[in-house]
């Protein structure tokens, strides 16, 4: 790194990629527009990969990019807005699927996720455990321990 006129001037790739000096900005990748672009889903997936790589490298991601990342992650929004941790709770998989499907519908999201994938991702992201419990009819059903669906306001 050289210094000239009070400014640090990077000289090497390592200087440029220094996480204390670098920030990633993704500009204007609106969900509605991306749906209209050929290969929009692949573009979105690549942007998400870049964002994750930047975060893993401890590179700053601007607030605008953070907002975009949140927009591109409906499951994360669902978990933030509709689920809450409760060590005594058990939520049946069917209830989670219904709540998530409704969340997607209300938010205009066109996404399908398999039931097993949904519960696995909820468990992994929230550090919850898989479990089995009996429903009101006495049937044994799968679900997730430690999380419950928030009461609607």
N, C-alpha and C positions, 0 to 999 in steps of 0.2 A: 504494500500500500504506500503510495506517495501522497504527499500533502502539498497543495499549491493554493495560494490565495485563501487560506483558511478552510479549504475543502479537502477531504480524503478522496483520493482517486484510486480506484481498484486497478491493480496491475495483472492479477492472475484470476483464473476461474475460482480458486479458493477464496480470494478476496471478494469476488462478486457474490458467491454463494454463502457467505458468512451469515448464519441465521440471525445474528444480532443486528445485521444491516439490511437484510433482504425482507421484502414483503411480497406476498402474492395477491394480486387483484384480478378477479374475474369480473368483467364488465358486461352488464346488460344481457345476461343469459336468462331471459324470462321464460317461464314454463310454457305460457300460451304460445309464444313465438317458436320455441323449440319444437313443439308438436307439429308445426307447419313446415319445418325444414326436412328435406330428405336426409335420412340417417340421423335424425334428431335424437333418438334414444341412444345411439352409439356415441354421439357427441356428449350427451349428458353423462353417460357412464365414464367417459374419458376425463371429463372435468371433475367428476367425483373422485376418480383415482388420483388426479393431480392434487386436489384439495387434501385428500388423506395423506399422500406422500409429503406434502408441505407440512402438514401438522406433525407427522411422525418425525420430520427433520427439524422440528421446532422453529419453523419459519412462520413469521407472523402472517395471519390471514386477515384482511381488512374486515371491518364490521359489515360492509355491503356483501362481501363474499360469504361471511358467516350466515347472513340472512338468506342468501341464495342457497347455500348448502342445506339450511333448514327447510327451504321450500322444496328442495329436491329429495327430501327424506320424510315422506309422509308417516312412516312408522315412528320415527323419532318425535314428530309433532304429536302423533296419537299418544305415545307414551307420556309425553310432557303434559298434554292437555286432558287426557282421559283416564290415566292410570295413576294409582298411588301405592306406595309401599305400605304394607301392614303385615308384621311378622305373623299375626294370627290368621291372616286371610288365605283363602283358597278360591281360585276362580276357575271354573270349568272352561275347557278349551272352546266349547261351543259358544259360550258367552263372550269370550275374547274375539272369536271370529265374527260374531254378530255385531259387536261394538266396533270393531275395526272396519267391517264392511259398511256400516252406517256412517262412520267418520269419513271414509273415502267418498261416499255418495254425497254427503252434506258439503264436502269441500271440493266437489267437482273433479276428483281424481279418478283417472281411468287406469287402475292397476289391479292385477290379480296376484294373490299370494297364496300358496298352498297352506293348508291348516298346520301341518307339521313345521313348515318353514317359519310361519308366523310365531308359533309358540317357542320354537328354538331361538329365534332372534330376540323375542321378549325376554326369555330366560337369560340369554347371554348378555344382553345390553343392561339388564337390570339386576343381574346376579341373583336371579330367583331360581327356585328348584322345581323340577317336575314332580308331579304327584298324582295320586289317585284318590278319589273320594266318592262317596255315594250321594246321588242326587235325591230330590224329594220323593221320588218313586222307588228308591232303594237300589237303583242301577249303579254299578261301579263305572265311573267315568274319569278320563284323564283331565289334567289341568295344571295350573301353575300355583305354587305356594309362595306366599310373601307379597302378593300383589292383589289389588282389587280395583274394580272399575269405579271411578269417582261418581258420586251422585250428581245427576244433572241439576243445574241451578234453576 
